[in-house]
């Protein structure tokens, strides 16, 4: 369902991801673990199209999503749910999720 091949991500001159490979099969649950600064969030942001400096291949259901805008990636069923910051307390969970799309 999701494949990353030799993914490199950059924030300006900072090389944040260095050749990530990852496969997530249909109905499989995968957890990214690591210390602060290890690249967990950058990996997920790369899949969502939120990192400008990106090299490598990201496939969702066999389709390359590199260079896609986040709403187009979301339409394939992939979403990033950030931690407790930047939510709107008066909105429902569904409404908060739509604000990021």
N, C-alpha and C positions, 0 to 999 in steps of 0.2 A: 504494500500500500504506500509506504514512504521509503525512499532510498536516497541517501546522501553519498556521493562519491567524490572523494578528494576535495572537500569543500574548504575553502580558505576565505576568511572574512577580514576586512580591514576597516579600521576607523582612522582615516587619514593615513599616516605612516605607521600606525600601530597594527601589527599582524596579530589579530585577536584569535582566529581559528587557523590551525595549521594542519590541513589535510584530514578533516573529519570524514569517516566512513560510518554509516549507520543504516540498518534495515529494520523496518517495523512491518510485520506481516498483518494481514487482516485479522481483526479480533484479538490482537496481541497488545499487551500493556507493557510499555517500556518507561523506565524512570531514568532520568539523567541526574547523576549525583556528582558532586565535586565541591571543592572549596570555593570561596568567593574569588571571582576573577578567573575561574577555570574555563569559562566559555559556555556555560549552560544556557543562559539567556541569549547570548549571541547566536548559538545554534538554532534556537527556536525562532528568533527574529529573522534569521537567514531564510528559514523555510517560509516564513510569512511574507517575505519580500520587503522587510524593514531595514535591511542593511544595504547601503549603496555599494561599498567595496566588496564584491563577492566574485570568487572564482570557483569552478567545479560544477558538479551536476546535482540537481535536486529534482527527484521525480515523485509525483503524487499520482498513484494509480497508473503508472507508466508514462505520464505526461510531464515533460520538463516545465517547471514553474519558475526557472531563473529569469528574472527581469519582469515578472508579473507584479501587478499592483495587488496589495493585500485583499481588497474585496473579491478579486478574481480567484485568489487562493482559497478564501473562505467559501466561495461557491462550490469548491470541490470537497468541502467537509472538513477542512483543517482550520483550527482556530487557536489563538493564543489567549489564554485567560491570565492576565497579570495578577500578581499578588495584591494584597489589600489596599494598595495605594491607588489614587486617582479614580475612585468610584463616586457615584452620585448617590448619596444616602437616601434620597427620596424616590429613587427609581427601583423597580424590581430587578432581579438578577438578569432576566431576559432583556430588559430595557438597557441595563448597563452593558451587557455584551454587545448589543446592537450599536451602542455609541462608539465602540472601537472599530466597527466594520466600515 
